[in-house]
Amino acid sequence: MSTTNIFTPFTEEELMPKEEKLEVIKKGKQFSIGIPKETSLNERRACITPDAVQVLVESGHEIIIEAGAGLGSFFTDLQYSESGAKITNDPKEAFSQDLILKVNPPTEEEIEYMRPNTYLVSALQINLRDKNYFLKLAEKKVNAIAFEFIVDEYKQLALVRLVGEIAGTVSILYASELLALSNGLMLGGITGVRPAEVVILGAGIVGEFATKAAIGLGASVRVFDNSLSKLRRLHTLVDSRVPTSIIDPKELRKALRRADVVIGALPRLNMTPIVTEDMVMKMKKGSVIIDITIDNGKVIETSELTTMEDPYIIKHGVIHCGLPNLTSRMPRTTTKAISNFFLSYILHYDEEGGFENMLVRKNEMKQSLYMYKGRHTKKIICDRFGLTYHDINLLIF
């Protein structure tokens, strides 16, 4: 049997299989990070600890910290300096870096210091903002990320959850102080003396940690929320030791009359308050209201924003606390928690090739932006302030 020769222009060597060449994604350049000193709301928290600075500097980042930025959290300039940060007395220098980490949103004066295309990561506190704030940021063509919108790979609001855990616990500890101040009551129960009554509005993360803290102190707790699934989850977490209820005005009214402490932990963005002034007027004199989510809309009609110097006001004989930065009462713990988050957040983006690469590839990164190169990309903000909405998916693809 004869074999026919097949003609081929390739040599045997050229026909041998070779390894495939894949595109190697270029790592994002190491960026400079500015940490300005907080100037508003008597803020004592910071975004980063000296330990985290050391890790970031070793990863190739340049950290510029404004002098005194960590003093509220009991971290000195020397500690930051020894960790590798550059200390500056000029706020403009801290605001002119590639990435700015801040707790409170920048003031209008601080926005002027920023360079175009900078990444700003800070809280938004939408209830305290006005239209002018967003227009000023837009002029600077800033990429702005809000703590409230940062989502992790499990679709959880990672930073909101973290700060919420602290806020829930702090709310009960501070309510305990205020209750002792107003009528000499101890929040927890003691042998032969009935425990104080605590009503918590909201069964989310803040409500959950407030409930755990109140139970831990021995108080009698009742939780209200309009979400049955959240109430069921809370019930399971605290071994069914807490009565829960849907927000029914009749039930709520009864609970508020008996309450010594009321914790508001339900964001009410663009919604009416749940507890009316009439309900507050019927509460016991000397009782305490802490409206934690006041920067995201009031839960209690009579609550007002308060400051660290004057943390509470008295209306109808009831103490009202409306601190938008309640966790600032425990600044060192909060700073450590926020710093842990940002350390892993920045290192993760380093591995993935920087912010720009992540914006193209990760949907959760897109969702955390409320402004991209000066364009407003969050519908909830645009609707509230009458701004032009741009779909982030049409800007980045």
Backbone torsions as a table, in degrees:
resi	resn	phi	psi	omega
1	MET	NA	125.4	-175.3
2	SER	-87.8	143.0	178.3
3	THR	-98.9	132.1	179.8
4	THR	-93.3	138.7	177.1
5	ASN	-83.7	127.0	178.1
6	ILE	-91.9	127.2	-179.2
7	PHE	-77.4	132.6	174.7
8	THR	-141.9	138.7	179.7
9	PRO	-77.2	-9.0	-175.5
10	PHE	-95.2	147.3	174.2
11	THR	-80.3	164.3	179.6
12	GLU	-59.2	-37.7	-179.1
13	GLU	-64.7	-38.7	-179.5
14	GLU	-69.5	-25.6	-179.3
15	LEU	-83.1	-9.8	179.7
16	MET	-69.5	139.2	179.2
17	PRO	-62.5	140.8	178.7
18	LYS	-121.0	161.4	179.4
19	GLU	-67.2	144.5	-178.5
20	GLU	-79.6	141.9	177.5
21	LYS	-97.5	120.7	180.0
22	LEU	-105.7	152.1	178.0
23	GLU	-69.2	133.0	175.0
24	VAL	-100.0	119.7	-178.8
25	ILE	-70.8	127.5	-178.0
26	LYS	-71.0	130.6	177.1
27	LYS	-65.5	143.0	177.5
28	GLY	-65.6	149.0	-179.3
29	LYS	-66.8	149.9	176.5
30	GLN	-65.7	133.7	-175.2
31	PHE	-111.3	161.4	177.6
32	SER	-89.3	141.2	-176.0
33	ILE	-119.1	124.9	178.8
34	GLY	-102.5	131.6	177.1
35	ILE	-119.0	94.9	-179.8
36	PRO	-76.6	160.9	175.5
37	LYS	-75.3	138.9	179.2
38	GLU	-74.6	134.0	-175.9
39	THR	-118.2	-12.3	-175.1
40	SER	-113.9	158.4	174.8
41	LEU	56.9	28.6	-178.4
42	ASN	48.3	41.3	-174.6
43	GLU	-66.7	130.5	-179.8
44	ARG	-113.4	-8.5	-179.1
45	ARG	-83.2	157.2	172.9
46	ALA	-129.2	169.4	-176.2
47	CYS	-91.1	-14.8	-169.2
48	ILE	-151.7	142.3	179.6
49	THR	-98.2	163.3	176.6
50	PRO	-57.0	-36.5	179.0
51	ASP	-60.8	-43.0	179.8
52	ALA	-67.8	-36.2	177.5
53	VAL	-58.2	-43.7	-178.4
54	GLN	-59.7	-44.1	-179.8
55	VAL	-64.3	-43.6	-178.3
56	LEU	-67.0	-39.4	178.3
57	VAL	-64.1	-41.7	178.4
58	GLU	-64.9	-23.9	177.5
59	SER	-84.6	1.1	174.6
60	GLY	101.5	4.4	179.6
61	HIS	-86.4	152.4	173.7
62	GLU	-103.5	126.7	-178.2
63	ILE	-112.3	123.2	177.9
64	ILE	-114.2	116.6	-176.9
65	ILE	-116.1	131.1	177.0
66	GLU	-71.2	137.6	-178.5
67	ALA	-53.0	132.4	177.5
68	GLY	86.1	2.0	-176.2
69	ALA	-63.2	-28.9	-176.5
70	GLY	-102.0	-0.6	-172.9
71	LEU	-62.2	-36.2	179.1
72	GLY	-61.6	-27.7	178.8
73	SER	-99.7	11.9	177.8
74	PHE	67.4	32.6	171.2
75	PHE	-111.9	126.8	-175.3
76	THR	-89.5	161.0	175.8
77	ASP	-59.7	-36.2	-179.6
78	LEU	-61.8	-42.2	178.8
79	GLN	-61.0	-42.9	178.3
80	TYR	-65.7	-42.3	-178.6
81	SER	-62.8	-43.8	-179.8
82	GLU	-67.6	-21.3	178.0
83	SER	-83.7	-6.1	176.0
84	GLY	111.2	2.9	179.9
85	ALA	-82.6	153.7	173.2
86	LYS	-95.5	127.4	-179.5
87	ILE	-95.2	131.3	179.3
88	THR	-126.4	147.0	175.2
89	ASN	-92.9	-4.8	-175.2
90	ASP	-103.1	110.9	179.3
91	PRO	-59.0	-29.7	-179.5
92	LYS	-60.3	-37.0	-180.0
93	GLU	-66.5	-42.0	179.3
94	ALA	-64.3	-33.8	-177.3
95	PHE	-85.4	-5.3	-176.6
96	SER	-104.1	23.8	179.1
97	GLN	-92.8	172.9	-178.0
98	ASP	-66.2	-38.2	-178.3
99	LEU	-129.7	129.4	178.3
100	ILE	-112.9	123.1	176.5
101	LEU	-105.7	122.9	-175.8
102	LYS	-142.5	152.4	176.5
103	VAL	-84.2	-59.1	178.1
104	ASN	-89.7	152.8	177.5
105	PRO	-60.3	150.5	-179.8
106	PRO	-67.4	151.2	175.5
107	THR	-77.0	170.5	179.9
108	GLU	-60.6	-37.0	178.9
109	GLU	-65.5	-41.3	-179.1
110	GLU	-68.1	-33.1	178.0
111	ILE	-60.4	-34.9	179.6
112	GLU	-60.3	-28.8	-177.8
113	TYR	-76.1	-14.7	-171.1
114	MET	-80.6	149.5	178.1
115	ARG	-92.4	154.8	176.0
116	PRO	-60.5	147.7	176.3
117	ASN	68.7	13.1	174.6
118	THR	-70.0	150.0	171.1
119	TYR	-96.1	121.9	177.3
120	LEU	-110.0	124.1	176.2
121	VAL	-119.1	114.4	-179.7
122	SER	-156.2	172.5	170.6
123	ALA	-69.3	160.8	178.9
124	LEU	-108.7	-40.7	-178.8
125	GLN	47.4	63.8	-168.9
126	ILE	-55.1	-31.4	-178.2
127	ASN	-69.7	-18.2	-179.2
128	LEU	-100.0	-0.2	-177.0
129	ARG	-95.7	162.0	171.4
130	ASP	-128.9	173.0	-176.0
131	LYS	-58.9	-36.5	-176.3
132	ASN	-60.1	-34.8	179.5
133	TYR	-58.7	-45.8	-177.6
134	PHE	-71.2	-35.4	178.8
135	LEU	-67.1	-40.0	178.2
136	LYS	-62.7	-44.6	178.4
137	LEU	-62.0	-40.7	-178.0
138	ALA	-62.8	-38.5	177.9
139	GLU	-57.4	-34.5	-177.0
140	LYS	-85.7	0.9	179.2
141	LYS	53.2	47.1	-175.0
142	VAL	-87.7	151.1	168.3
143	ASN	-99.4	111.2	-172.9
144	ALA	-113.8	129.1	179.2
145	ILE	-115.5	132.1	-179.4
146	ALA	-104.2	139.4	175.0
147	PHE	-49.3	-41.4	-173.6
148	GLU	-65.7	-18.6	-174.9
149	PHE	-110.0	-2.2	-177.1
150	ILE	-70.2	119.5	-176.3
151	VAL	-113.8	139.7	176.3
152	ASP	-93.4	-176.2	-175.6
153	GLU	-67.0	-14.2	177.9
154	TYR	-96.4	13.9	179.4
155	LYS	65.0	24.4	177.5
156	GLN	-97.0	145.3	174.8
157	LEU	-78.1	88.4	-166.3
158	ALA	-59.2	-49.3	-174.9
159	LEU	-77.1	-34.9	176.4
160	VAL	-60.7	-42.0	-179.7
161	ARG	-63.3	-45.3	-177.2
162	LEU	-62.0	-50.9	-179.3
163	VAL	-69.1	-32.3	178.3
164	GLY	-62.9	-36.6	177.7
165	GLU	-60.8	-43.5	-179.6
166	ILE	-70.4	-44.8	-177.3
167	ALA	-58.6	-42.2	-180.0
168	GLY	-60.2	-46.3	-179.6
169	THR	-67.9	-45.2	-178.7
170	VAL	-62.1	-36.7	-178.0
171	SER	-59.1	-39.5	-179.6
172	ILE	-73.2	-41.0	179.8
173	LEU	-63.3	-40.6	-179.7
174	TYR	-73.3	-37.2	177.1
175	ALA	-60.7	-36.6	178.6
176	SER	-62.4	-41.3	177.0
177	GLU	-62.6	-47.9	-176.1
178	LEU	-66.2	-35.8	-179.9
179	LEU	-66.4	-40.9	177.4
180	ALA	-64.4	-35.2	-179.0
181	LEU	-71.4	-39.7	-172.5
182	SER	-81.5	-42.5	-179.2
183	ASN	-143.0	16.8	172.5
184	GLY	71.9	16.1	-179.5
185	LEU	-87.5	143.7	171.2
186	MET	-91.9	138.8	-174.3
187	LEU	-63.9	-42.5	-178.9
188	GLY	-82.0	165.5	177.2
189	GLY	-86.2	162.1	177.5
190	ILE	-140.1	158.3	-177.1
191	THR	-50.9	123.5	176.3
192	GLY	84.2	-6.0	179.6
193	VAL	-123.0	130.0	-176.9
194	ARG	-66.4	144.6	179.8
195	PRO	-71.2	158.2	176.0
196	ALA	-68.3	151.4	-179.4
197	GLU	-97.4	126.7	179.9
198	VAL	-117.9	127.4	175.2
199	VAL	-110.3	124.8	180.0
200	ILE	-114.1	123.1	-179.9
201	LEU	-100.2	105.1	-177.7
202	GLY	121.6	126.3	-178.2
203	ALA	-113.1	24.6	176.5
204	GLY	-79.8	-154.0	-177.4
205	ILE	-64.3	-45.8	-179.4
206	VAL	-61.9	-46.9	178.9
207	GLY	-61.3	-39.7	-179.3
208	GLU	-62.1	-47.3	-177.2
209	PHE	-74.6	-29.5	173.7
210	ALA	-66.0	-41.1	179.3
211	THR	-62.7	-47.1	-179.1
212	LYS	-61.2	-41.7	-179.6
213	ALA	-66.1	-42.1	-178.7
214	ALA	-66.3	-41.7	177.5
215	ILE	-63.8	-41.9	-179.8
216	GLY	-59.3	-33.9	179.1
217	LEU	-83.0	-8.2	177.0
218	GLY	93.5	15.5	179.7
219	ALA	-78.6	162.5	173.8
220	SER	-93.6	120.6	-169.4
221	VAL	-116.2	142.2	172.3
222	ARG	-134.3	133.3	-175.5
223	VAL	-116.6	134.3	176.9
224	PHE	-117.5	139.8	173.3
225	ASP	-161.9	155.3	178.3
226	ASN	-89.3	-3.2	-179.7
227	SER	-103.8	114.2	179.3
228	LEU	-63.7	-36.5	-178.5
229	SER	-65.5	-38.5	177.8
230	LYS	-66.8	-41.4	178.8
231	LEU	-64.1	-39.4	179.7
232	ARG	-64.6	-42.0	179.6
233	ARG	-62.0	-45.1	-179.9
234	LEU	-63.5	-42.1	179.2
235	HIS	-55.8	-43.7	-179.8
236	THR	-67.3	-42.3	-175.9
237	LEU	-65.4	-32.9	-177.4
238	VAL	-106.6	24.9	175.8
239	ASP	54.4	40.3	175.3
240	SER	56.6	26.4	-178.2
241	ARG	-87.3	-2.4	-174.1
242	VAL	-123.0	125.5	174.7
243	PRO	-67.2	134.7	179.5
244	THR	-121.3	156.8	-178.3
245	SER	-153.4	147.2	169.1
246	ILE	-69.5	152.6	-177.2
247	ILE	-73.1	90.8	177.0
248	ASP	-107.5	119.6	-173.5
249	PRO	-50.2	-37.5	-178.1
250	LYS	-67.2	-46.9	179.3
251	GLU	-64.6	-42.9	-178.3
252	LEU	-62.7	-43.5	-179.8
253	ARG	-58.4	-44.1	179.9
254	LYS	-62.8	-45.6	-177.7
255	ALA	-64.8	-38.5	-178.0
256	LEU	-68.4	-33.2	178.9
257	ARG	-62.8	-34.2	-178.0
258	ARG	-88.6	-15.1	-169.8
259	ALA	-70.5	141.3	169.9
260	ASP	-96.1	-31.7	-179.6
261	VAL	-134.5	134.7	174.3
262	VAL	-123.0	126.0	178.3
263	ILE	-111.2	120.3	177.3
264	GLY	-93.6	112.1	-176.4
265	ALA	-132.2	40.6	178.8
266	LEU	-123.8	116.5	175.6
267	PRO	-63.1	129.7	-177.6
268	ARG	-121.2	48.1	-176.8
269	LEU	-60.4	122.1	-179.9
270	ASN	58.0	27.3	179.7
271	MET	-127.0	160.8	-179.4
272	THR	-78.7	151.3	178.4
273	PRO	-61.9	156.7	-179.0
274	ILE	-88.5	-41.9	-178.4
275	VAL	-94.7	117.0	-176.7
276	THR	-83.5	166.1	178.5
277	GLU	-61.6	-36.1	179.0
278	ASP	-60.7	-40.9	178.2
279	MET	-64.0	-40.1	-179.4
280	VAL	-65.8	-39.1	-179.0
281	MET	-61.9	-26.2	-178.6
282	LYS	-91.9	-0.2	178.0
283	MET	-75.4	163.1	179.9
284	LYS	-66.2	143.2	176.1
285	LYS	-66.8	138.7	179.3
286	GLY	87.0	-1.2	177.1
287	SER	-76.0	167.6	-170.7
288	VAL	-123.6	133.5	174.3
289	ILE	-117.4	128.3	172.3
290	ILE	-121.5	113.8	-178.6
291	ASP	-98.1	91.7	-172.5
292	ILE	-67.4	-41.0	-172.8
293	THR	-92.2	29.6	-176.1
294	ILE	-61.1	-28.6	178.8
295	ASP	-77.3	-4.3	175.4
296	ASN	-120.0	21.5	-179.7
297	GLY	110.4	139.9	-176.0
298	LYS	-71.3	141.1	169.4
299	VAL	-94.7	-34.2	-178.6
300	ILE	-111.6	127.0	-173.2
301	GLU	-58.3	-36.4	-173.9
302	THR	-86.5	-4.7	-177.0
303	SER	-74.4	150.0	179.4
304	GLU	-135.2	156.2	175.6
305	LEU	-63.4	134.3	177.2
306	THR	-125.2	170.6	-176.8
307	THR	-120.1	170.1	178.9
308	MET	-62.0	-33.4	179.1
309	GLU	-70.3	-41.3	177.3
310	ASP	-123.6	80.9	-170.7
311	PRO	-72.8	-13.2	-179.6
312	TYR	-145.1	157.9	173.1
313	ILE	-126.9	162.3	179.5
314	ILE	-116.3	124.4	176.1
315	LYS	-131.3	133.1	-179.6
316	HIS	52.8	34.1	177.9
317	GLY	76.0	7.8	-178.7
318	VAL	-113.3	133.9	177.9
319	ILE	-76.3	127.7	177.7
320	HIS	-115.5	125.1	174.3
321	CYS	-115.4	125.3	-178.9
322	GLY	-129.1	51.2	179.1
323	LEU	-75.9	120.2	179.6
324	PRO	-74.4	-17.2	179.1
325	ASN	-122.7	57.9	-175.9
326	LEU	-57.4	-36.2	-177.7
327	THR	-68.3	-10.6	176.6
328	SER	-68.5	-12.0	174.6
329	ARG	-72.6	-19.9	175.9
330	MET	-123.0	64.5	-166.2
331	PRO	-64.8	-36.4	-175.1
332	ARG	-68.9	-45.0	177.8
333	THR	-60.5	-45.0	-178.4
334	THR	-65.2	-42.6	178.9
335	THR	-60.3	-42.5	179.3
336	LYS	-62.1	-42.4	-179.3
337	ALA	-65.5	-46.7	180.0
338	ILE	-64.4	-39.9	-179.4
339	SER	-63.2	-43.1	177.2
340	ASN	-57.0	-41.4	-179.7
341	PHE	-64.8	-50.3	-175.4
342	PHE	-67.9	-30.3	177.7
343	LEU	-62.2	-49.5	-179.9
344	SER	-69.1	-33.6	-179.3
345	TYR	-62.0	-49.0	-177.5
346	ILE	-71.3	-42.4	179.9
347	LEU	-63.8	-34.8	177.9
348	HIS	-63.6	-42.3	179.8
349	TYR	-70.6	-29.6	173.5
350	ASP	-59.5	-49.1	-177.5
351	GLU	-61.9	-35.5	-175.1
352	GLU	-86.9	-1.7	175.5
353	GLY	102.2	22.5	174.7
354	GLY	89.5	171.2	-174.3
355	PHE	-62.5	-43.9	-176.3
356	GLU	-61.7	-44.2	177.2
357	ASN	-61.6	-40.7	-177.7
358	MET	-66.0	-35.5	179.8
359	LEU	-61.7	-36.7	-179.8
360	VAL	-72.7	-37.5	-168.0
361	ARG	-99.3	-23.9	-173.4
362	LYS	-115.8	120.5	-178.6
363	ASN	-66.7	-37.2	-178.6
364	GLU	-65.0	-28.3	176.4
365	MET	-67.8	-41.4	178.7
366	LYS	-61.8	-38.6	-176.3
367	GLN	-68.9	-21.2	-177.5
368	SER	-81.5	-14.1	179.8
369	LEU	-82.4	137.4	168.8
370	TYR	-112.3	-4.1	173.9
371	MET	-150.7	132.3	177.8
372	TYR	-125.6	114.6	-177.7
373	LYS	48.9	42.3	175.8
374	GLY	87.8	-2.4	178.7
375	ARG	-100.1	138.5	-176.3
376	HIS	-80.6	122.3	-171.3
377	THR	-119.1	10.7	177.5
378	LYS	-115.6	117.4	-174.3
379	LYS	-62.7	-38.8	-177.2
380	ILE	-60.8	-35.5	178.9
381	ILE	-76.0	-43.2	-179.3
382	CYS	-61.3	-41.3	179.2
383	ASP	-64.3	-40.2	-176.3
384	ARG	-71.7	-39.0	-173.4
385	PHE	-107.4	5.8	177.8
386	GLY	66.2	43.3	-179.9
387	LEU	-103.2	159.3	178.6
388	THR	-76.6	124.5	-177.2
389	TYR	-90.1	135.3	174.6
390	HIS	-120.8	127.7	177.7
391	ASP	-71.8	121.3	-176.8
392	ILE	-59.1	-31.6	-178.0
393	ASN	-70.7	-18.3	176.6
394	LEU	-90.9	-15.3	178.4
395	LEU	-90.5	-33.0	-178.8
396	ILE	-126.5	120.1	175.9
397	PHE	-154.5	NA	NA
